[in-house]
């Protein structure tokens, strides 16, 4: 069993490396560069440089602290999901730090696989356990973000709230909740589609495809045996804590650059950046795509284009640095603490 888990994960890592340098990645990189150029030409660079130079150092430090807090709450959420695996919270914080860092720098969400990889290194868990855990937390992320978005839009805009925005958020919430309570059927559907594709396109001779097909039964079983209702309280609380920390970080980063904004306004505006960062459309470092979503969201809630684009780049740099510091902290904890990771 141990050999199967290691072999399967190594195959997935190898396949993911190929995708990182694929034509799709090159297209996303070109798109990101185009977006960066487009956004830069829409701002007064002198004003932007002045804004960065006069940023409040204490608030910038607070942003880093909030980022570390969100990592801790993410580790706590995985602890709720993996209670039966007996993985230490200490180790899960290290994994969450690595996971978030690689998601920051790798294109098209390819950094997600690092969670599966490091979870295997600690608990020898099967790939299906890591895939299931990631899928569930991402569904909860979509649910919590849709709730925060609808609530903040209604509170901020009041009677002038756009019905289409509220409806979009509600539909997003309903669809995400439906997926959460029907995990088994989505896993079964995935299995059938995969089997059909293998037969239709003669993919059975590909090593990575065989590796996934050999594990579809385990993946379906993992999703089918998950007792959703019993995990909802713990996952809901920890997911709310994660997003309160992140939304507070968004707000603090904007205030650090001297922009006057209300907390509720920042929650409503940040959703654009959140969604572009969740979707697999980003290139290396997410530069360009995140700023475009961030700017669009904050212009929607009344921020000037100059301030929206400037704070978008500023926030992105903060998260880039904070995720690197978190990953470095995780590495130091791994080397000096009682963690069970044998190799990073």
Secondary structure by P-SEA (a helix, b strand, c coil): caaaaaaaaaaaaaaaaaaaacaaaaaaaaaaaaaaaaaaaaccaaaaaaaaaaccaaaaaaaaaaaaaaaaaaaaaaaaaaccccccaaaaaaaaaaaaaaaaccccccccaaaaaaaaacccccaaaaaaaaaaaaaaaaaaaaaaaaaaaaaaacccccaaaaaaaaaaaaaaaaaaacaaaaaaaaaaaaaaaaaaacccccaaaaaaaacaaaaaaaaaacccccaaaaaaaaaaaaaaaaaaaaaaaaaaacccccaaaaaaaaaaaaaaaacccccccccaaaaaaaaaaaaaacccaaaaaaaaaaaaaaaaaaaaaaaaaaaaaaaccccccccc
